[in-house]
Amino acid sequence: PSRDSRQDNLLLLNVPFTRSHFFYSTDFTFTAPRIWNQFPFIIRSAQSLSVFKS
C-alpha cells in the first residue's frame, strides 16, 4: 500500500480507525501507536535498546 513519505521519515505508526471510543481507549492495537507517536523523534529514531534507555 502507498504510504505518506513524511510519516515514514518521522517514524510514526499508523493508528487504526475505529468508530467505538471504548475500544479506542482500551485496546493495545489503538493505544500503543498513539503512545509511540507521542515520543520525541530522538527516541523513536534510536538505533538500539541501549541508546533508547539512555
TORMARKOL-436829 format. One record per residue (C-alpha): residue number from 1; residue in three letters; x, y, z. Coordinates in Angstrom, 3 decimals, decimal comma. Example, Ala and Ser with C-alpha at 12.3 -4.5 7.8 and 13.67 -1.06 7.14 Angstrom:
BEGIN
+-----+------+----------+----------+----------+
|  nr | rest |       px |       py |       pz |
+-----+------+----------+----------+----------+
|   1 |  ALA |   12,300 |   -4,500 |    7,800 |
|   2 |  SER |   13,670 |   -1,060 |    7,140 |
+-----+------+----------+----------+----------+
This chain:
BEGIN
+-----+------+----------+----------+----------+
|  nr | rest |       px |       py |       pz |
+-----+------+----------+----------+----------+
|   1 |  PRO |    0,000 |    0,000 |    0,000 |
|   2 |  SER |    1,005 |    3,580 |   -0,590 |
|   3 |  ARG |    2,312 |    5,395 |    2,480 |
|   4 |  ASP |    2,900 |    9,032 |    3,265 |
|   5 |  SER |    6,673 |    9,573 |    2,997 |
|   6 |  ARG |    6,568 |   12,332 |    5,624 |
|   7 |  GLN |    5,088 |    9,865 |    8,072 |
|   8 |  ASP |    7,774 |    7,303 |    7,212 |
|   9 |  ASN |   10,515 |    9,874 |    7,777 |
|  10 |  LEU |    9,128 |   10,704 |   11,225 |
|  11 |  LEU |    8,923 |    7,003 |   12,203 |
|  12 |  LEU |    5,268 |    7,293 |   13,138 |
|  13 |  LEU |    2,946 |    4,298 |   13,453 |
|  14 |  ASN |   -0,465 |    4,199 |   11,812 |
|  15 |  VAL |   -3,314 |    4,301 |   14,304 |
|  16 |  PRO |   -6,176 |    2,066 |   13,128 |
|  17 |  PHE |   -9,540 |    3,759 |   12,651 |
|  18 |  THR |  -12,402 |    2,692 |   14,903 |
|  19 |  ARG |  -15,888 |    4,004 |   15,457 |
|  20 |  SER |  -16,027 |    2,913 |   19,085 |
|  21 |  HIS |  -14,357 |    5,137 |   21,686 |
|  22 |  PHE |  -14,408 |    2,259 |   24,190 |
|  23 |  PHE |  -12,091 |    0,067 |   22,115 |
|  24 |  TYR |  -10,004 |    3,063 |   21,121 |
|  25 |  SER |   -9,169 |    3,811 |   24,740 |
|  26 |  THR |   -8,554 |    0,252 |   25,974 |
|  27 |  ASP |   -7,214 |   -1,885 |   23,129 |
|  28 |  PHE |   -3,422 |   -2,204 |   22,723 |
|  29 |  THR |   -3,839 |   -2,074 |   18,934 |
|  30 |  PHE |   -5,067 |    1,502 |   19,202 |
|  31 |  THR |   -3,252 |    2,838 |   22,265 |
|  32 |  ALA |    0,285 |    1,604 |   21,516 |
|  33 |  PRO |    0,684 |    3,535 |   18,230 |
|  34 |  ARG |   -0,742 |    6,678 |   19,831 |
|  35 |  ILE |    1,749 |    6,476 |   22,712 |
|  36 |  TRP |    4,667 |    5,694 |   20,372 |
|  37 |  ASN |    3,794 |    8,671 |   18,144 |
|  38 |  GLN |    3,916 |   10,976 |   21,176 |
|  39 |  PHE |    7,561 |   10,120 |   21,926 |
|  40 |  PRO |   10,100 |   12,685 |   20,723 |
|  41 |  PHE |   11,707 |   11,870 |   17,383 |
|  42 |  ILE |   15,120 |   11,300 |   19,016 |
|  43 |  ILE |   13,628 |    8,384 |   20,980 |
|  44 |  ARG |   11,705 |    6,942 |   18,009 |
|  45 |  SER |   14,877 |    7,011 |   15,904 |
|  46 |  ALA |   17,125 |    5,232 |   18,454 |
|  47 |  GLN |   19,233 |    2,596 |   16,721 |
|  48 |  SER |   19,494 |    0,249 |   19,718 |
|  49 |  LEU |   17,886 |   -0,521 |   23,047 |
|  50 |  SER |   20,862 |    0,894 |   24,944 |
|  51 |  VAL |   20,500 |    4,228 |   23,122 |
|  52 |  PHE |   16,751 |    4,138 |   23,756 |
|  53 |  LYS |   17,320 |    3,616 |   27,504 |
|  54 |  SER |   19,908 |    6,388 |   27,900 |
+-----+------+----------+----------+----------+
